[in-house]
Amino acid sequence: MQWNIVAECISGINLIIIWFYSRKSNLVPSLRNRLFQFCFLVTFCAMSFNIASTIMIAYPDKFPYLLNWLVTTVYFVATPLMGMAYFFYTLATVFENRGNPPKILAWTALPGGIYFLLVLWNPLSKILFSISKDGAYTRGPLISLTYIIFYLYGVAAMVAVVVWRKYMERAIIRILAIFPMIALVVIVVQQLYPTVILSGSAATCALLIIYLYLQNKQNSVDYLTGLPNRQEFLKMIELLIGKSKYFNITVLSLRGFKRINDTYGQHTGDLLLQEIASYLKGISEPHCLYRFSGDEFAILSYGPLDAGIGTKVEKLEQRMQQAWNWGENNCVVPAVIGVVGYPECANTVEDLISGIEYSVSMAKGASGTNVYFCGHEMLNSLHRRRKIVEILEKNLRDNSFSVFYQPIISTSTGKYTVAESLLRIPDSPIGPLYPNEFIPIAEETGMIVEITYQILDKVCGFINRLSRENIEFDGVHVNFSGRQFSQIGLAEKVAEIIEKNQTPFSRIKIEITESILAENAEAVEEFSLEMQKRGVLIELDDFGTGYSNIVSVMNTPLDTVKLDKSLIWSAMEKRETAAMVKSLSTVFHEMGLQVLAEGVENEEQETFVKSCGIDYIQGFYFSRPLPEEEAFSFIKNAQSL
């Protein structure tokens, strides 16, 4: 019989080309990537030995008899091995994010193993093929077993895709189903044209499709810097954790890189990123460098987190403090560095990434250092922060925040005519939470906006309750965050809540801090004017903390200025501060504003603020913040005195 091997020869050339481009496609030595390379090796062996065997059988006088037997035997081993290799690759893809499937691989390798033993026994039994001394090739009675094994694994791959499809994206399912479908087509064509050898061609087509859609270099490499991307980074650390190997991660995050793009243009900014990437690649070898995000790079170093990493980080920090020269440009690019180690600091991919991102965030927020090492303490802090976020989300969802009220006394009447509402979480799964811990988190997450609306709604209910008891009470102060003033329709939302409760607008006084006024002057002024039209009063909180000045007070429609407690406490020790407080009180009164002093904790402070002509006093000397029921009773009882 004369065989046609043209298709196999062309496919062999194509296979070499695919291998050439794919050999650096995936740098992570995962089971899936190793099996992809194994598919190449098996397919190349099967095609090469198939072509060689066909030529030797066609020209037996040109080749030694034993070599002919050996080459043909290797071909018979490699052909069904192609199907098994693709099946194993399918399993590795299915289980890539669910752990390696060693038991499944072991059991499903059994048919291939039995067939391999039959091939080894074939020189004695001649059950697959035989080659006579004169080079005549004869098929054995079980020759079909070679192709059955090949196609059996193809069908098994299709079954695996169907059974475990819920673990994969739809596009991956379609791609993995390609090989069995191609194998089916080859069966039909092979029956129609038995002299044309196509088994290697089918495998090559499947490899090409898998390479283009699953193993392509573009899927794993950042196009700008040529570095492995974040996806490859995550795969690598997951692989290292699975092998329990020590490693540490150093992330370099550039500060204010947007300014570089705005100043020099995005193309020039890209060239700078390439320059920095080139430098980092040089100093990170033999370790791995990744582009972690837009302006962040990650160095993955092997070994424990020891003193040596500190020296490397110090050198990196020193370099980032020097100017970069690229093209015709020259500038210093500020950067911060975060470091985390496995398993010293964290034991999971999630904790490692959270730890490194948190350490970078802490470094950006710190003023004294550009480097943060993530340890157990920082990771515990991060875990606590997550729990607090969950608690805030639940309380917000259930509208279960507690509102405390701190009564404020009027110096003219000696009665408690107003109070400040304060957000509290006295009970939670991790114990009582204090405002200085959960308020900043609520602001960072943006939850403070809806929380404030809920507080305002509860305050309206409290005021209405006092009114029903005929208790003389001027109103309640509600604190607004700076986040509030980034909301569209803020004034309308506030008015809607107050109107819904049928609470007099004049009973609500909104407190804004000096920092809010300094950062959102225009928005605050617009909101204050709108609220003033409706009768809602505005108070400037924490005056004296260093943000605002008399001019900003003059330009904002305010009703009251609250002097920060630091001024009152300082006035007890410094004559100059005491004189300033008195002068401020006089100036604000002449501007038509009322003055409130907070933080009064003893009789001496009370005497001083009264001597300054201050209108309202707030502090622990008179009352601590009280839960709603206690505050209601306190105000009611105080009115009867």
PyMOL commands that set and color helices and strands:
alter all, ss='L'
color gray80, all
select helices_A, chain A and resi 6-22+31-58+60-62+65-94+102-108+110-125+144-163+165-167+170-176+178-192+199-213+217-219+230-242+257-264+266-284+307-320+349-365+376-398+435-445+448-468+482-486+490-501+505-507+514-519+521-534+550-555+565-571+575-590+603-611+628-640
alter helices_A, ss='H'
color red, helices_A
select strands_A, chain A and resi 129-131+137-139+247-254+288-293+296-302+323-326+329-332+335-342+371-373+402-410+416-424+475-479+508-513+537-543+560-563+594-597+616-617+626-627
alter strands_A, ss='S'
color yellow, strands_A
deselect
rebuild
show_as cartoon
